Amino acid sequence: MGLISFIKNAGEKLFKSEEKRAQEKAVLILSHIKKFGFDTSSIQVTVDDDKVTLTGKVDTQENKNKIVVTAGNVEGIATVDDRIVVIQPPVVAPPQPEKQFYTVKKGDYLSKIAKEVYGNASKYNIIFEANKPMLKDPNLIYPGQVLVIPPLN
């Protein structure tokens, strides 16, 4: 939980104009999250200028991280205040560790990022899989995009 920074002028273009009211932006962001197949029934979104606040409950840490980066990778959004709570199902399993985030820089590609964070470029598919469905092709990332970097098992 906490405040995560994003590049304000990078990401999905959801807002046709800057004059949209905060409530309209919140509805668009919630719809954007939902289009990737996430359960948004208990997620609330509020927008204040270039800051999105996410509250509610999700089933896994993995879904929480993906929802946060989906909301932040929207043009015009600079920060996401993550207040989402993970409700673990009543199964005796160790909770997933928090994941780190990586902001894509010009000239980056997934195998280069994998080499930097894991020391092995061939592990790029781990990053790709962790960012589905937001990423549809491992070759289509852009500067300013924030990716979830899962720990190696």
C-alpha positions in Angstrom: 0.0 0.0 0.0 1.1 3.5 -0.5 1.7 6.1 -3.2 3.2 4.9 -6.4 4.5 7.4 -9.0 3.9 7.2 -12.8 4.8 9.3 -15.8 1.9 11.7 -16.2 2.2 12.0 -20.0 2.6 8.3 -20.8 0.0 5.6 -21.0 -3.4 4.7 -22.3 -5.3 7.8 -23.6 -8.7 7.5 -21.7 -9.4 11.2 -21.3 -10.3 12.9 -24.6 -9.9 16.3 -23.0 -8.4 17.6 -19.8 -11.7 19.2 -18.9 -13.3 16.0 -17.8 -14.6 16.2 -14.2 -12.9 14.0 -11.6 -16.0 11.8 -11.3 -16.0 11.1 -15.1 -12.3 10.3 -15.0 -12.9 7.9 -12.1 -15.6 6.1 -14.1 -13.3 5.8 -17.1 -10.4 4.4 -15.1 -12.7 1.9 -13.4 -14.0 0.8 -16.8 -10.4 0.6 -18.0 -9.5 -1.7 -15.1 -12.6 -3.9 -15.7 -11.8 -4.3 -19.4 -8.7 -6.4 -18.5 -11.0 -8.9 -16.7 -10.4 -7.7 -13.1 -13.3 -8.0 -10.6 -14.1 -4.3 -9.8 -17.2 -4.9 -7.8 -15.5 -3.9 -4.5 -13.0 -1.4 -6.0 -13.6 2.4 -5.7 -11.7 4.9 -7.7 -11.4 8.6 -7.0 -9.5 11.1 -9.0 -8.0 14.4 -7.8 -6.2 16.2 -10.6 -3.4 13.7 -11.6 -3.8 11.5 -8.6 -5.9 8.3 -8.5 -6.9 6.8 -5.2 -7.9 3.1 -5.2 -9.8 1.6 -2.3 -11.6 -1.7 -1.7 -10.7 -5.3 -1.6 -9.2 -7.9 -4.0 -8.5 -11.6 -3.7 -4.8 -11.7 -4.4 -1.7 -9.6 -4.1 -1.1 -10.3 -7.8 -4.4 -8.8 -8.9 -3.8 -5.9 -6.6 -0.5 -5.1 -8.2 -2.0 -5.4 -11.7 -4.9 -3.1 -10.9 -2.6 -0.5 -9.5 -0.4 -0.4 -12.6 -3.4 -0.5 -14.9 -4.8 2.6 -13.2 -1.4 4.3 -13.2 -0.6 3.6 -16.8 -3.1 6.1 -18.0 -2.1 9.4 -19.7 -2.7 12.3 -17.3 -2.2 10.2 -14.1 1.0 10.9 -12.1 0.4 9.0 -8.9 -1.8 6.2 -7.6 -2.6 6.1 -3.9 -3.0 2.3 -3.3 -5.4 1.6 -0.4 -6.6 -1.7 -1.7 -6.7 -4.5 0.9 -5.9 -8.1 -0.1 -8.4 -10.6 1.3 -6.7 -14.0 1.3 -9.1 -16.9 0.8 -9.3 -19.3 3.8 -6.6 -21.5 2.5 -3.4 -22.4 4.3 -0.9 -21.0 1.8 1.9 -18.5 2.2 0.8 -15.0 1.0 2.5 -13.8 -2.1 5.3 -11.4 -1.5 4.9 -7.8 -2.5 6.3 -7.2 -6.0 8.5 -4.4 -7.1 7.7 -2.0 -9.9 9.8 -0.9 -12.8 9.3 2.2 -15.0 10.2 1.5 -18.6 12.9 3.8 -20.0 13.6 4.7 -23.6 15.5 1.8 -25.2 14.2 -0.8 -22.8 12.8 -4.1 -23.8 11.7 -7.0 -21.6 14.9 -9.1 -21.9 17.0 -6.1 -21.0 14.8 -5.4 -18.0 15.0 -9.1 -17.0 18.8 -9.0 -17.3 18.9 -5.9 -15.0 16.5 -7.2 -12.3 17.1 -11.0 -12.5 20.6 -11.2 -14.0 19.2 -13.3 -16.8 17.7 -11.9 -20.0 15.9 -15.1 -20.8 13.6 -14.6 -17.8 11.8 -11.8 -19.7 8.7 -14.1 -20.0 8.2 -14.0 -16.2 7.8 -10.2 -16.4 5.5 -10.6 -19.5 3.3 -13.1 -17.8 3.1 -11.0 -14.6 1.8 -8.0 -16.6 -0.9 -9.9 -18.6 -3.5 -8.9 -19.7 -2.1 -5.3 -19.7 0.7 -6.5 -22.0 -0.5 -8.4 -25.1 2.9 -8.7 -26.8 6.3 -8.8 -25.1 7.7 -6.5 -27.7 5.1 -3.7 -27.1 6.2 -1.7 -24.1 6.7 2.1 -24.0 8.8 4.6 -22.0 7.0 5.6 -18.9 5.0 2.4 -18.6 5.2 0.9 -15.1 5.5 -2.9 -15.0 5.1 -5.4 -12.1 8.4 -7.3 -11.5 7.6 -10.5 -9.6 10.2 -12.2 -7.4 11.8 -15.3 -8.8 10.6 -18.5 -7.1 
